[in-house]
Amino acid sequence: MATPDLIQQQVQLERDAINAGITKLHKNTRDLEEKAYASATIYGVASIDALLPLIVEHLEQTRSRITRGQAGKNFKAIQQYLFNLENLVAAGISLKIFFDKVFSKKDKDSTLFSVATAIANGLEDECKLRYYQSEAPGLFHTLKENYWHKSCGTKQKVTSLVTLMNRAGVTPWKSWSSKQKLQLGSWLCEAIMQTSGWFIHVKKKSGSHAVPYVVPSDALIAIKDDIMRQSELFAPIAYPMLIPPNNWTPERPGGYLLNEVMKGHDLIRRGANHPLIRGKVPLDFLNQIQQTAWRVNPFTYNTAQRLMHHGLSVGKFIPRWTEPEPVKPVDIGEDEVKRKEYRREKAQWYNRLNDNASKCVRTLKTMETAKMFEDKDFYLPWSFDYRGRAYPIPAFLTPQGTDFEKSLLVFSEDVFVDDYAAEWLAFHVATTYGLDKSPMEDRLKWVEDNLTLIEKVATDPLGYLFHWEVADEPWQFLAACDEYYRCCIACTSQTTRLPVAVDATCSGLQILAGLAKDASTARLVNVLGSERPQDAYKAVAEACKPNVPERLREHIDRKVTKRVVMTIPYNAQLISNRQYIKEALKEKGVDLTNEELTETTKAVRAAVYEIFPGPMQVMDWISAKVKEAFDNGATELTWVTPSGFPVTQTKWKYESEIVKTQVMGSVRVSIATETDEPNVSQHRSSCAPNLIHSLDSTLLQLTMTKFNAPVGFIHDCIMCRAADVSIINDVIRRVYMSLFARESYLVDWAKQIGVEPDPPIIGDLQPESVLSSTYFFC
């Protein structure tokens, strides 16, 4: 029970989180401005989004005047350069650079000359890259794949790529003259200023001259300040809590104590138009899991501190990089060879530094949060997405984090280790090491045969780092070794607090098998009992082999088909399937032609349809019924799950244009305006995945009505104490049986969206068979 002192500490923690979030927001904004990257600030993004359609329209009108010969003589010198780019690309690049320069903290960046030149350089870089791509597309693609992301900053990226293209013998780009670029950039500056009305010219003294600058107008400053004030409302950092979160009700916000006042977190994420949850089960579920008390695992936390000190990475644990900067040669001014070599080494050092900075952030934030809650009980506030899936509100130290973050978590409440708990601890050791597809007896046997390894890892984690870093989930394996050693080998502890995870086997296919009452699918995803865990990915791999190119057959295995099978229930399309298969084969060192990739992808998809007849028929039926609903006049889809959670699916058409630029990398600039016409194609493609997600969340919600012990979730994965695993396994199997034993939910769902309830039911699955399945959740 929360004491008055703890309540006061929690209130202070939330106030500190608010202040820290606001401080961070303004610091990040200043940092971006100091780096001449204001286009990435909150106000920059919002302003550019608002201006982009206006600048595109201005360019379109200018092009129209050109065709009529009315553009004026001043435009003749620059029209040839703008004609090389789409209006949207030219406007997007110009606005980005304009905001970067005008709001830069560097004094000379916002001069009219500097802004105009920078815009023209950005447009030339885009044209330059397009030129090289057209001259040598294969080489361009290879160089961009291998060098683009290793370089820091657009200028260095472009310079590196152009240098390599020129070295390869590609005819060099003919550079634009300084005069032409100044004319082009100045014209675009004026276009932005006149169209927006948000910027003005001022002249500042520089020696004996008055230099023209571009500065924001009072109107834009007021808009910027308002955007920042609005952003402050959503800036608080979401930490775990020192006391149990407030309960959620239909009328009052739950979670953080101050959430009732701040309203910074909604019960339904991004669900402004979501109907209120009136059902008892979903709210009881959310409020119940918020009562789970957690603690930081001292063993993995201390190990992480030691690895941090030594700068060693393991899995997703990436400490800050500390390699010293290259030493500048003393004769760098006289020796051109040494000068070039130093510059190259400095660039490579900076690239590695920047790459590490982006990768180590999560590790550093996680360690910072763990330090805050070391030796304390803490709680996690949770909320729903619009389909009923539950997510912890804090960003760090949650069961939905990385392998490293999960390893830092133990339950506050321990439980006695009996024989069943000891077996589940052994199960967890073997599973995290990589035996997740092995029969239960094989996992237990592996632990029995590796007691010495487990002891060494638990007693000297740094000395035996090379033994545990190779595990599938190294950090959770490390935590499992420590727990098993203390409880079952050294026997220094009689209780356990470690979360043991049991996962569904292809939860989407398990749900679809239940909906279609399809026994063949149910067998392959462990709804039906078997001596060994079934492997749907392997079954698809074997089925498709005769139809893939002969030279690839030896490489087709479960790793190649896994992501395709996993995502088929979520309506993954041919293009994403191709990419999954291509990446899997690339990891094996296998290159294939487009024709081979197409043939292989079609073979895998055909095998999926052959092996999973019920799920594929259900998905096709859902798509057809969604079309029927909109043909009948629907504008959105709504249904209530068996647990009482109301789902609303809205998809509106947008009038948009999207163009991928070269100079901005993978960033796409777009103009999008929401219409009042529903996007039926998006509804059809997303409804089956959303229905499945709403039902897998229902399975967990109903399970928790019959289970009352510490627990954590990752959608289709349950984490509980070793002594509780058998209990929750029994409960979730009974809930699955109950959920699909009666009339197919598809009948009820069809009625709710107003269409004929005639679902495809194979009908040979007896849902009660799940009660004897060892590997349903395992």
BELGIFEN-V796845 format. One record per helix or strand of 3 or more residues. SS is the DSSP state (alpha for helix, beta for strand). FROM is the first residue (numbers start at 1). TO is the last residue. If there is no record, write none. Layout:
ss = {SS;SS}
from = {FROM;FROM}
to = {TO;TO}
This chain:
ss = {alpha;alpha;alpha;alpha;alpha;alpha;alpha;alpha;alpha;alpha;alpha;beta;beta;alpha;alpha;alpha;beta;alpha;alpha;beta;beta;alpha;beta;alpha;alpha;alpha;alpha;alpha;beta;beta;alpha;alpha;alpha;alpha;alpha;alpha;alpha;alpha;beta;beta;beta;beta;alpha;beta;alpha;alpha;alpha}
from = {4;38;42;73;79;87;107;112;137;154;178;199;209;218;259;280;293;298;336;382;390;403;409;419;440;451;465;474;495;500;507;519;536;550;558;574;594;613;637;646;652;668;680;717;722;745;767}
to = {34;40;67;76;82;102;110;135;150;167;196;206;216;232;262;289;296;310;372;384;392;407;416;433;449;459;468;489;498;504;516;524;547;555;568;587;611;631;640;649;660;678;704;720;741;752;772}
